[in-house]
């Protein structure tokens, strides 16, 4: 993914399905992923992107780990349940004072 407009939900959806997402800094803005752990960060350069794809597919250990980590991130931080809990805490703190 090279651009940020309109792709945040697609990135989160892909991560929630355990897919490795390769994107630019703009692609991941607002998503708290860690490059090399649960996503792959590349510059806006088609050759570097192609190299990143090749490298992740050639390293099955990193690929498998990143898939699992991406799924965990999406589930723990961006699922409907985690968002509901976060809003619940906000409301509790707001109205308990």
Secondary structure by P-SEA (a helix, b strand, c coil): cccccccaaaaaaaaaabbbbbbcccccccccccccccbbbbcccaaaaaaaaaaaaacaaaaaaaaaaaaaaaaacccaaaaaaaaaaaaaaaaac
